Structure formats: C-alpha cells, structure tokens
C-alpha cells in the first residue's frame, strides 16, 4: 500500500462499486465488484487493476538499499 502512495505511476486504478454479499445462499460473505456499464450504485472503492512489476521491484530494491547499513 505504501508503494501505491509513494509511486502512484506504477499502478493503474479503477473506481468500482464494491459490496460484501450478506444475504445470498451461495455467495454469502463474498466481495462483489459491480462492473456493469451502469452499476446500481455509485463507485465506492478505488481498485488497483495493473502493476508495473519491474518498476515496483526497482522501487523496493532502491528503498532497501537506502536503509541498509
């Protein structure tokens, strides 16, 4: 999470409508992402959809080098 704040350019995000299903027999407790073109309610969560994995590894390596004795 800290990397997503410190290096936001490494992450592609989407605003989605998300809820936890509490009443369903087959889906109780499941997290539901409403990705319909016109969701039933407004987006309430920002979700990371893609990560520049090499960029993230480079950032983590440089951070670890900076704090190593």
Buried (B, 14 or more C-beta within 10 A) or exposed (E): EEBBEEBEEBBEEEEBBBBEEEEEEEEEEEEEEBEEEEBEEEEEEEEEEEEBEEBBEEBEEEBEEEEEE
